[in-house]
C-alpha cells in the first residue's frame, strides 16, 4: 500500500473518531491540531501534527508553535516534543496521529508538571494598555495638591485676622486705666474695632490723646 493510500485511510479514521470533538481541528487533509485539556485549564496545550509526503514511513512534523501555547515556556515545549518523538519512533511505519494525540491526553499532567506560565508579549501589551489610563488620575492628584495650597492660603489669611485680635488685647489693657469718661471709652471701642495688623501702628498713634 502506498503512502497516499495509508494517509487516505487514516484521514477517514480521524474524521470518524473525532467527529463532534471540539478539541480536534483539521487544518488540511494532512495537518491536524488537538487541544489537550479544556479551555481555561492553565495546563492545557495544543499539538499540531502534519504529514510529510512519505508519512507514515517517515515521521510526521509535530509542532507546538500555535498561539494557544504562548504562555508555555520553551523548555516545557521541548520536553513535550521530545516525549512525543519517542512515541513516533515506536510507531514508525503505522498510522500514529490518533496514537500521539491520545498519548498526550493520557500523560497531560506528567508532561506539564514543570509548567510555570510565562509572560508573553501580548500579555505585556495588555498590561501597558490597562495602565496607560492611570496617567489622567495622576494629573487630578496634582490638581488636588493645588487646591490644598489655596486652602492653606485661606487659612493663612484667617490667621491674620486672629492676629488682629491678639494685637487688640494688650492695647485695651494699657489704655483702659486712663479712661475717665464714657465718651472716651466709646471712642476707644470704635477705634479698637477697626484695628488690623496693617493699621495697628496708625490707630495706636491716634489713641494717644
C-alpha positions as CSV (number, residue, x, y, z in Angstrom):
1,X,0.0,0.0,0.0
2,X,1.4,3.5,-0.9
3,X,1.9,6.3,1.5
4,X,-1.0,8.2,-0.1
5,X,-3.3,5.3,0.4
6,X,-2.3,5.0,4.0
7,X,-2.9,8.7,4.6
8,X,-6.3,8.5,3.0
9,X,-7.4,5.6,5.2
10,X,-6.0,7.4,8.3
11,X,-7.8,10.6,7.4
12,X,-11.1,8.9,7.1
13,X,-10.5,7.2,10.5
14,X,-9.6,10.5,12.2
15,X,-12.7,12.2,10.8
16,X,-14.8,9.4,12.1
17,X,-13.2,9.2,15.5
18,X,-13.1,12.9,16.3
19,X,-16.4,13.9,14.7
20,X,-18.1,16.4,17.1
21,X,-14.9,16.7,19.2
22,X,-14.3,20.4,19.7
23,X,-10.7,19.8,20.7
24,X,-9.9,18.4,17.3
25,X,-9.3,20.6,14.2
26,X,-8.5,19.5,10.7
27,X,-6.4,22.3,9.2
28,X,-6.0,20.4,5.9
29,X,-6.1,16.8,4.8
30,X,-2.5,16.4,6.0
31,X,-2.4,18.7,9.0
32,X,-4.3,18.5,12.3
33,X,-4.5,20.1,15.7
34,X,-5.7,18.8,19.0
35,X,-6.2,20.7,22.3
36,X,-5.1,18.7,25.3
37,X,-7.2,19.9,28.2
38,X,-10.2,22.1,28.4
39,X,-10.4,25.8,27.7
40,X,-9.5,27.7,30.8
41,X,-7.3,24.9,32.1
42,X,-3.9,26.5,32.9
43,X,-2.2,23.3,31.9
44,X,-3.9,22.9,28.6
45,X,-1.8,22.9,25.4
46,X,-2.2,22.4,21.7
47,X,-0.4,19.9,19.5
48,X,-0.2,20.2,15.7
49,X,0.7,17.2,13.5
50,X,1.5,17.5,9.8
51,X,2.2,14.6,7.5
52,X,5.1,14.6,5.1
53,X,4.6,13.0,1.6
54,X,6.2,9.8,2.8
55,X,4.3,9.5,6.1
56,X,3.8,7.1,7.9
57,X,7.1,5.6,6.6
58,X,8.8,8.7,7.8
59,X,8.0,10.7,11.0
60,X,5.3,13.4,10.9
61,X,6.1,17.0,11.8
62,X,5.0,17.8,15.4
63,X,4.7,21.4,16.4
64,X,3.7,23.5,19.5
65,X,4.0,26.9,17.8
66,X,0.3,27.7,18.0
67,X,-0.6,30.9,19.7
68,X,-2.6,28.9,22.2
69,X,0.7,27.8,23.7
70,X,2.1,31.3,24.2
71,X,2.3,31.0,28.0
72,X,4.2,27.8,27.9
73,X,8.0,28.1,28.2
74,X,10.3,26.8,25.5
75,X,11.8,24.3,27.9
76,X,8.4,22.7,28.6
77,X,7.5,22.7,24.9
78,X,10.8,21.0,24.1
79,X,10.2,18.4,26.8
80,X,6.8,17.5,25.5
81,X,8.0,17.3,21.9
82,X,10.8,15.0,23.0
83,X,8.4,12.6,24.6
84,X,6.2,12.7,21.5
85,X,9.2,11.9,19.3
86,X,9.8,8.8,21.4
87,X,6.3,7.7,20.7
88,X,6.8,8.4,17.0
89,X,9.9,6.1,16.9
90,X,7.9,3.3,18.4
91,X,5.0,3.6,15.9
92,X,7.0,4.5,12.8
93,X,5.5,2.8,9.7
94,X,2.0,2.8,11.1
95,X,-0.9,5.3,11.4
96,X,0.0,7.2,14.5
97,X,-1.8,10.6,14.6
98,X,-4.5,9.3,16.9
99,X,-2.0,7.4,19.0
100,X,0.1,10.6,19.5
101,X,-3.0,12.7,20.5
102,X,-4.2,10.1,22.9
103,X,-0.7,9.7,24.4
104,X,-0.6,13.4,25.1
105,X,-4.1,13.3,26.7
106,X,-3.2,10.3,28.9
107,X,0.0,11.9,30.1
108,X,-1.0,15.6,30.3
109,X,-0.2,16.1,33.9
110,X,3.2,14.5,33.7
111,X,4.1,16.4,30.5
112,X,3.1,19.7,32.1
113,X,4.4,19.1,35.6
114,X,7.1,21.7,35.3
115,X,4.9,24.3,33.6
116,X,5.1,27.8,35.0
117,X,3.1,30.4,33.0
118,X,5.4,32.8,31.2
119,X,4.6,36.4,30.4
120,X,4.1,36.8,26.6
121,X,4.5,40.0,24.5
122,X,0.7,40.0,24.2
123,X,0.1,40.0,27.9
124,X,2.7,42.7,28.4
125,X,1.0,44.9,25.9
126,X,-2.3,44.3,27.7
127,X,-0.7,45.4,30.9
128,X,0.6,48.6,29.3
129,X,-2.8,49.4,27.7
130,X,-4.5,48.9,31.1
131,X,-2.1,51.1,33.0
132,X,-1.9,53.9,30.4
133,X,-5.3,55.5,31.5
134,X,-3.8,55.9,35.0
135,X,-2.0,59.0,33.7
136,X,-5.1,61.1,33.9
137,X,-5.8,60.3,37.6
138,X,-2.2,61.4,38.4
139,X,-2.9,64.8,36.9
140,X,-6.0,65.0,39.1
141,X,-3.9,64.4,42.1
142,X,-1.8,67.3,41.2
143,X,-4.9,69.4,40.9
144,X,-5.9,68.3,44.4
145,X,-2.5,69.5,45.7
146,X,-3.1,72.9,44.1
147,X,-6.5,73.1,45.8
148,X,-4.9,72.3,49.1
149,X,-2.4,75.0,48.6
150,X,-5.2,77.5,48.0
151,X,-6.9,76.3,51.1
152,X,-3.7,76.8,53.1
153,X,-3.5,80.3,51.8
154,X,-7.1,81.0,53.0
155,X,-6.1,79.6,56.4
156,X,-3.1,81.9,56.5
157,X,-5.5,84.8,55.7
158,X,-7.8,83.7,58.6
159,X,-4.8,83.6,60.9
160,X,-4.0,87.2,60.0
161,X,-7.5,88.2,61.3
162,X,-6.8,86.3,64.5
163,X,-3.6,88.2,64.9
164,X,-5.5,91.5,64.9
165,X,-7.5,90.2,67.9
166,X,-4.3,89.4,69.6
167,X,-3.0,92.9,68.9
168,X,-6.1,94.5,70.4
169,X,-5.8,92.9,73.8
170,X,-2.6,94.5,75.1
171,X,-3.7,97.9,73.8
172,X,-7.0,97.7,75.7
173,X,-5.2,96.7,78.9
174,X,-2.8,99.6,78.5
175,X,-5.5,102.3,77.8
176,X,-8.5,101.4,79.9
177,X,-7.0,102.7,83.2
178,X,-6.7,106.2,81.7
179,X,-10.4,106.4,80.5
180,X,-12.3,108.7,82.8
181,X,-15.4,109.5,80.8
182,X,-17.9,107.4,78.9
183,X,-17.2,109.3,75.6
184,X,-13.6,108.4,75.8
185,X,-14.4,104.7,76.4
186,X,-16.8,104.8,73.4
187,X,-14.2,106.4,71.2
188,X,-11.7,103.7,72.3
189,X,-14.2,100.9,71.5
190,X,-14.7,102.2,68.0
191,X,-11.0,102.6,67.3
192,X,-10.2,99.1,68.6
193,X,-12.8,97.6,66.3
194,X,-11.1,99.0,63.3
195,X,-7.6,97.6,64.2
196,X,-5.9,95.3,61.8
197,X,-2.4,94.0,61.6
198,X,-1.6,96.6,58.9
199,X,-3.1,99.7,60.6
200,X,-2.1,98.8,64.1
201,X,0.6,101.5,64.4
202,X,-1.6,104.1,62.8
203,X,-4.6,103.5,65.1
204,X,-2.4,103.2,68.1
205,X,-0.9,106.7,67.4
206,X,-4.4,108.1,67.1
207,X,-5.3,106.8,70.5
208,X,-2.6,108.9,72.2
209,X,-4.8,112.0,73.1
